[in-house]
Structures are given as structure tokens and as C-alpha cells.
Amino acid sequence: MLKYALLGFLNYRSLNGYELKQIMESSTKNFWHADLSQIYKALKSLEAEGCVVSSLEHQSERPDRRNYEITEVGQQALHNWLASPLTTTSRMKEELLLKVFFSGQLNAETILTQLRLQRDLHQQQLAHYSGQTVEDVEQNASSLEAPALDKILWESTRRAGILYEKMYITWLEETIASIESHGAGES
């Protein structure tokens, strides 16, 4: 899926790997993220598939920079992927849920400590998403010269991040309360 995220951004304009990483950090990070090494590996693969072409930009005071541009093949691949409906829900792999499922062998206080830590982390993430404004989304979209509909859809994905974090915090608080009412001293 990373390749489609990269094609999506390159469909707006030519970018280098570092710029792609920066844009992802400020836009899709709450639902799709990648390390710089993963981005460069995917770009190399996309170039081999003919979906992007790259050119080397000489910089006098810095190392040369490789810029990537989407090709017609890449635009068609992106369009086909976007137009193809998802006919199943995404299957979730959530390490915390797996740990909680099997944590009955731990004492309740250890479980509560881990759940409270996760609650705090999700509250921090919620604060981060809530701190992003519609103006921040519009600034990102404007930097890529994205159409108005994209701004609406990008804001929708930011809201999804907020709602996800609220749901997770609610679940954690319910689970903590259930364990506490069961008796924190029991194992």
C-alpha cells in the first residue's frame, strides 16, 4: 500500500524521498506511515515498474537530490487502485489486544499499569490530532496544489484519527474500570 501513498503524493507534483517523508508525517501518519528507508525502497520498485521516473538535481552546497515524477503508467495504476472498491473490512493486528487477551496470568496491578500507560499514550496522540487544525490540513493541501475536494477528504481522515483515539481511550477506561471493580489485588 505504501506505493499507492507515494503515487498519490507524486500525482500532485514531483517530490524527493525526504519531501515525501515530511508530507506523510504531516498528513497520513495517523493511518499510513513509513520510514525513509521504506520510502526509498518503494520508489526504487516503482521506478522499475515504470510508475515513476527520477532525475538527479545537482545542488552546489548540498548532496545531489533525486526527484521523482509519476508517469502515465503510475497515474493509471493509482487510478485503478482508487477506483477498485474495498469489499472487505481491514483485518486488524493489534498487539495490545493480543496482550490483553492473554494477560489473565499476570496480576491485576501489572495489567492496570500497562493499560494506564496505553491510555496516556492514546491521550497524547488525541491531543496531537486535536492540535492539528483545518488550517493545517489546508496548508498541506495548498503546498501540493491539491483540489478543494482533497482538502475535504484530508480533513475527514484527520477526524478519523481523532475518533479512533477517543474510541480507544473509552475502551481502555472501560477495561481499567472492569479490572478495578473485579479487585486490583487479585491475580
Backbone hydrogen bonds in HBPLUS format (Angstrom, degrees):
<---DONOR---> <-ACCEPTOR-->    atom                        ^
c    i                          cat <-CA-CA->   ^        H-A-AA   ^      H-
h    n   atom  resd res      DA  || num        DHA   H-A  angle D-A-AA Bond
n    s   type  num  typ     dist DA aas  dist angle  dist       angle   num
A0004-TYR N   A0001-MET O   2.99 MM   3  5.37 128.2  2.26 105.7 118.6     1
A0005-ALA N   A0001-MET O   3.19 MM   4  6.63 151.6  2.27 150.2 158.5     2
A0005-ALA N   A0002-LEU O   3.06 MM   3  5.06 117.2  2.47  95.6 111.4     3
A0006-LEU N   A0002-LEU O   2.95 MM   4  6.27 162.6  1.98 159.1 163.1     4
A0007-LEU N   A0003-LYS O   2.90 MM   4  6.10 160.1  1.94 144.0 150.0     5
A0008-GLY N   A0004-TYR O   2.80 MM   4  5.88 151.8  1.88 140.9 149.1     6
A0009-PHE N   A0005-ALA O   3.09 MM   4  6.44 157.3  2.14 149.3 153.4     7
A0010-LEU N   A0006-LEU O   2.88 MM   4  6.08 164.8  1.90 154.3 159.4     8
A0011-ASN N   A0007-LEU O   2.83 MM   4  5.89 127.2  2.11 141.2 153.8     9
A0012-TYR N   A0009-PHE O   3.05 MM   3  5.59 156.7  2.11 111.5 118.5    10
A0015-LEU N   A0068-TYR O   3.08 MM  53  5.44 145.9  2.20 147.2 152.8    11
A0068-TYR N   A0015-LEU O   2.74 MM  53  5.44 166.3  1.76 142.1 146.5    12
A0020-LEU N   A0016-ASN O   2.97 MM   4  6.28 156.2  2.02 155.4 162.9    13
A0021-LYS N   A0017-GLY O   3.00 MM   4  6.29 155.7  2.06 148.3 154.4    14
A0022-GLN N   A0018-TYR O   2.98 MM   4  6.28 160.1  2.02 151.0 156.0    15
A0023-ILE N   A0019-GLU O   2.92 MM   4  6.13 162.2  1.95 152.7 157.2    16
A0024-MET N   A0020-LEU O   2.95 MM   4  6.13 161.2  1.99 149.7 155.0    17
A0025-GLU N   A0021-LYS O   2.94 MM   4  6.14 155.1  2.00 148.1 155.2    18
A0026-SER N   A0022-GLN O   3.18 MM   4  6.44 142.5  2.33 142.0 150.9    19
A0026-SER N   A0023-ILE O   3.19 MM   3  5.26 126.7  2.49  95.2 108.3    20
A0027-SER N   A0024-MET O   3.22 MM   3  5.12 159.9  2.26 100.4 106.5    21
A0028-THR N   A0024-MET O   3.07 MM   4  5.04 122.1  2.42 117.3 133.1    22
A0029-LYS N   A0024-MET O   3.02 MM   5  5.76 121.6  2.38 177.4 161.4    23
A0031-PHE N   A0028-THR O   2.96 MM   3  5.73 160.0  2.00 125.7 131.8    24
A0032-TRP N   A0028-THR O   2.59 MM   4  5.30 157.5  1.64 168.5 168.2    25
A0038-GLN N   A0035-ASP O   3.05 MM   3  5.22 120.5  2.42  99.6 114.2    26
A0039-ILE N   A0035-ASP O   3.01 MM   4  6.37 153.6  2.08 151.4 159.4    27
A0040-TYR N   A0036-LEU O   2.98 MM   4  6.28 165.7  2.00 156.5 158.7    28
A0041-LYS N   A0037-SER O   3.03 MM   4  6.17 155.7  2.09 142.2 149.2    29
A0042-ALA N   A0038-GLN O   2.92 MM   4  6.10 160.0  1.96 147.5 152.9    30
A0043-LEU N   A0039-ILE O   2.85 MM   4  6.10 155.1  1.92 151.5 159.0    31
A0044-LYS N   A0040-TYR O   2.98 MM   4  6.16 156.1  2.04 145.2 151.1    32
A0045-SER N   A0041-LYS O   3.08 MM   4  6.35 156.1  2.13 145.1 151.5    33
A0046-LEU N   A0042-ALA O   2.80 MM   4  6.05 157.9  1.85 150.7 157.2    34
A0047-GLU N   A0043-LEU O   2.88 MM   4  6.07 149.4  1.97 145.5 153.6    35
A0048-ALA N   A0044-LYS O   3.02 MM   4  6.30 153.8  2.09 143.7 150.7    36
A0049-GLU N   A0045-SER O   2.99 MM   4  6.27 141.5  2.14 144.0 154.7    37
A0051-CYS N   A0046-LEU O   2.87 MM   5  5.18 145.3  1.99 165.8 159.8    38
A0050-GLY N   A0047-GLU O   3.04 MM   3  5.03 152.7  2.12 100.4 109.0    39
A0071-THR N   A0051-CYS O   2.92 MM  20  5.35 163.1  1.95 138.2 135.4    40
A0053-VAL N   A0069-GLU O   2.89 MM  16  5.43 153.6  1.96 151.7 160.1    41
A0069-GLU N   A0053-VAL O   2.86 MM  16  5.43 154.3  1.92 158.7 166.9    42
A0055-SER N   A0067-ASN O   2.92 MM  12  5.40 148.5  2.02 146.8 156.7    43
A0067-ASN N   A0055-SER O   2.86 MM  12  5.40 161.5  1.90 165.9 163.1    44
A0057-GLU N   A0065-ARG O   2.61 MM   8  5.02 169.2  1.62 157.0 161.0    45
A0065-ARG N   A0057-GLU O   2.88 MM   8  5.02 165.1  1.90 146.6 149.3    46
A0075-GLN N   A0071-THR O   2.83 MM   4  6.16 155.7  1.88 150.3 157.4    47
A0076-GLN N   A0072-GLU O   2.89 MM   4  6.08 156.1  1.94 147.7 153.9    48
A0077-ALA N   A0073-VAL O   2.92 MM   4  6.17 157.4  1.97 147.2 153.8    49
A0078-LEU N   A0074-GLY O   2.90 MM   4  6.08 161.3  1.93 150.2 155.1    50
A0079-HIS N   A0075-GLN O   2.88 MM   4  6.04 164.4  1.91 146.8 151.7    51
A0080-ASN N   A0076-GLN O   2.86 MM   4  6.02 165.2  1.88 152.2 156.2    52
A0081-TRP N   A0077-ALA O   3.02 MM   4  6.18 158.0  2.07 145.5 151.4    53
A0082-LEU N   A0078-LEU O   2.86 MM   4  6.10 167.1  1.88 158.2 161.7    54
A0083-ALA N   A0079-HIS O   2.88 MM   4  5.98 157.1  1.93 152.0 158.3    55
A0084-SER N   A0080-ASN O   3.08 MM   4  6.07 124.7  2.40 136.3 148.6    56
A0084-SER N   A0081-TRP O   3.30 MM   3  5.25 142.8  2.45  96.4 106.7    57
A0098-LEU N   A0094-GLU O   3.17 MM   4  6.51 155.7  2.23 152.5 159.8    58
A0099-LYS N   A0095-GLU O   2.92 MM   4  6.22 159.3  1.97 155.0 160.6    59
A0100-VAL N   A0096-LEU O   2.83 MM   4  6.08 166.3  1.85 157.2 160.9    60
A0101-PHE N   A0097-LEU O   2.93 MM   4  6.01 159.9  1.97 145.0 150.6    61
A0102-PHE N   A0098-LEU O   3.36 MM   4  6.63 147.2  2.47 142.4 148.8    62
A0102-PHE N   A0099-LYS O   3.17 MM   3  5.42 126.0  2.48 101.2 113.6    63
A0103-SER N   A0099-LYS O   2.95 MM   4  5.82 107.8  2.49 143.2 161.7    64
A0103-SER N   A0100-VAL O   3.18 MM   3  4.98 160.9  2.22 103.0 108.9    65
A0106-LEU N   A0103-SER O   2.88 MM   3  5.49 167.8  1.90 124.3 128.4    66
A0110-THR N   A0107-ASN O   3.12 MM   3  5.59 125.1  2.43 110.2 122.6    67
A0111-ILE N   A0107-ASN O   3.23 MM   4  6.62 161.3  2.27 153.3 158.8    68
A0108-ALA N   A0186-GLU O   3.29 MM  78  6.13 161.7  2.33 148.8 153.4    69
A0112-LEU N   A0108-ALA O   2.81 MM   4  6.05 164.8  1.84 156.3 160.7    70
A0113-THR N   A0109-GLU O   2.92 MM   4  6.08 155.2  1.98 144.1 150.6    71
A0114-GLN N   A0110-THR O   3.13 MM   4  6.40 160.8  2.16 148.0 152.2    72
A0115-LEU N   A0111-ILE O   2.91 MM   4  6.18 160.8  1.95 155.1 161.0    73
A0116-ARG N   A0112-LEU O   2.83 MM   4  5.96 159.7  1.87 152.0 157.3    74
A0117-LEU N   A0113-THR O   3.04 MM   4  6.20 154.4  2.10 143.7 150.7    75
A0118-GLN N   A0114-GLN O   3.03 MM   4  6.31 161.0  2.07 147.3 152.1    76
A0119-ARG N   A0115-LEU O   2.85 MM   4  6.11 155.6  1.91 146.9 154.3    77
A0120-ASP N   A0116-ARG O   2.91 MM   4  6.16 160.7  1.95 149.6 154.1    78
A0121-LEU N   A0117-LEU O   2.94 MM   4  6.25 156.2  1.99 150.3 157.2    79
A0122-HIS N   A0118-GLN O   2.86 MM   4  6.11 159.4  1.90 153.9 159.1    80
A0123-GLN N   A0119-ARG O   2.85 MM   4  6.09 146.1  1.97 146.3 156.5    81
A0124-GLN N   A0120-ASP O   2.98 MM   4  6.27 149.2  2.08 144.3 152.2    82
A0125-GLN N   A0121-LEU O   2.99 MM   4  6.30 154.3  2.05 144.4 151.6    83
A0126-LEU N   A0122-HIS O   2.85 MM   4  6.04 153.8  1.92 143.3 150.6    84
A0127-ALA N   A0123-GLN O   2.94 MM   4  6.16 154.8  2.00 143.2 149.8    85
A0128-HIS N   A0124-GLN O   2.97 MM   4  6.27 148.6  2.07 143.2 152.0    86
A0129-TYR N   A0125-GLN O   2.98 MM   4  6.33 166.0  2.00 156.0 157.5    87
A0130-SER N   A0126-LEU O   2.80 MM   4  5.92 161.5  1.84 152.6 158.8    88
A0131-GLY N   A0127-ALA O   2.85 MM   4  5.87 132.6  2.08 135.3 147.3    89
A0131-GLY N   A0128-HIS O   3.13 MM   3  5.05 127.9  2.41  92.4 106.4    90
A0132-GLN N   A0129-TYR O   3.15 MM   3  5.29 142.8  2.29  98.6 109.0    91
A0136-ASP N   A0133-THR O   3.00 MM   3  5.06 121.5  2.35  95.4 109.9    92
A0137-VAL N   A0133-THR O   3.13 MM   4  6.56 157.4  2.18 150.4 155.5    93
A0138-GLU N   A0134-VAL O   2.87 MM   4  6.16 159.8  1.91 150.0 156.0    94
A0139-GLN N   A0135-GLU O   2.82 MM   4  6.02 147.9  1.93 144.1 153.0    95
A0140-ASN N   A0136-ASP O   3.02 MM   4  6.33 159.7  2.06 149.7 154.1    96
A0141-ALA N   A0137-VAL O   2.95 MM   4  6.22 165.0  1.97 153.0 157.3    97
A0142-SER N   A0138-GLU O   2.76 MM   4  5.91 153.9  1.83 145.1 153.0    98
A0143-SER N   A0139-GLN O   2.94 MM   4  6.14 149.2  2.04 146.1 153.8    99
A0144-LEU N   A0141-ALA O   3.15 MM   3  5.33 139.9  2.31  99.9 111.0   100
A0146-ALA N   A0141-ALA O   2.84 MM   5  5.00 177.9  1.84 145.8 146.2   101
A0145-GLU N   A0142-SER O   2.96 MM   3  4.60 154.2  2.03  96.7 105.0   102
A0150-ASP N   A0147-PRO O   3.07 MM   3  5.45 124.7  2.39 106.5 119.8   103
A0151-LYS N   A0147-PRO O   3.39 MM   4  6.88 148.4  2.50 146.0 154.5   104
A0151-LYS N   A0148-ALA O   3.06 MM   3  5.21 120.0  2.43  99.1 113.7   105
A0152-ILE N   A0148-ALA O   3.25 MM   4  6.68 153.3  2.33 150.2 156.8   106
A0153-LEU N   A0149-LEU O   3.00 MM   4  6.32 160.9  2.04 152.5 157.6   107
A0154-TRP N   A0150-ASP O   2.74 MM   4  5.92 155.7  1.80 154.2 161.1   108
A0155-GLU N   A0151-LYS O   3.00 MM   4  6.14 157.0  2.06 144.3 150.2   109
A0156-SER N   A0152-ILE O   3.01 MM   4  6.25 146.9  2.12 140.5 150.1   110
A0157-THR N   A0153-LEU O   3.09 MM   4  6.44 146.0  2.21 143.4 151.1   111
A0158-ARG N   A0154-TRP O   3.10 MM   4  6.45 147.0  2.21 143.5 152.6   112
A0159-ARG N   A0155-GLU O   2.98 MM   4  6.27 159.2  2.02 151.4 156.5   113
A0160-ALA N   A0156-SER O   2.97 MM   4  6.24 145.0  2.09 139.9 149.9   114
A0161-GLY N   A0157-THR O   3.16 MM   4  6.44 148.1  2.26 139.4 146.3   115
A0161-GLY N   A0158-ARG O   3.10 MM   3  5.18 119.9  2.47  96.3 110.5   116
A0162-ILE N   A0158-ARG O   3.17 MM   4  6.59 151.2  2.25 145.6 153.2   117
A0163-LEU N   A0159-ARG O   2.88 MM   4  6.17 169.0  1.89 159.0 161.1   118
A0164-TYR N   A0160-ALA O   2.85 MM   4  5.96 156.1  1.90 148.4 155.2   119
A0165-GLU N   A0161-GLY O   3.06 MM   4  6.23 165.2  2.09 146.5 150.1   120
A0166-LYS N   A0162-ILE O   2.99 MM   4  6.25 159.2  2.03 151.7 157.8   121
A0167-MET N   A0163-LEU O   2.94 MM   4  6.13 157.8  1.99 146.7 152.7   122
A0168-TYR N   A0164-TYR O   2.91 MM   4  6.17 161.0  1.95 153.4 158.6   123
A0169-ILE N   A0165-GLU O   2.90 MM   4  6.07 161.6  1.94 151.2 156.0   124
A0170-THR N   A0166-LYS O   2.96 MM   4  6.13 160.5  2.00 147.6 153.0   125
A0171-TRP N   A0167-MET O   2.94 MM   4  6.22 161.9  1.97 151.6 156.3   126
A0172-LEU N   A0168-TYR O   2.88 MM   4  6.13 162.2  1.91 151.1 156.1   127
A0173-GLU N   A0169-ILE O   2.87 MM   4  6.08 163.1  1.90 153.7 158.2   128
A0174-GLU N   A0170-THR O   2.93 MM   4  6.15 157.1  1.98 150.7 157.0   129
A0175-THR N   A0171-TRP O   2.91 MM   4  6.13 159.1  1.96 151.3 157.1   130
A0176-ILE N   A0172-LEU O   2.85 MM   4  6.04 162.5  1.88 153.2 158.2   131
A0177-ALA N   A0173-GLU O   2.95 MM   4  6.08 164.1  1.98 145.8 150.3   132
A0178-SER N   A0174-GLU O   2.92 MM   4  6.13 153.7  1.99 145.3 152.7   133
A0179-ILE N   A0175-THR O   3.01 MM   4  6.25 160.5  2.05 151.5 155.9   134
A0180-GLU N   A0176-ILE O   2.87 MM   4  6.10 163.5  1.90 154.5 159.8   135
A0181-SER N   A0177-ALA O   2.89 MM   4  6.04 155.4  1.95 147.4 153.7   136
A0182-HIS N   A0178-SER O   3.05 MM   4  6.18 133.5  2.27 135.2 147.5   137
A0182-HIS N   A0179-ILE O   3.13 MM   3  4.99 127.8  2.41  92.3 106.5   138
A0183-GLY N   A0179-ILE O   3.18 MM   4  6.49 132.2  2.42 141.0 152.6   139
A0183-GLY N   A0180-GLU O   3.19 MM   3  5.23 135.8  2.40  95.1 106.8   140
A0186-GLU N   A0183-GLY O   3.12 MM   3  5.73 164.3  2.15 119.2 123.9   141
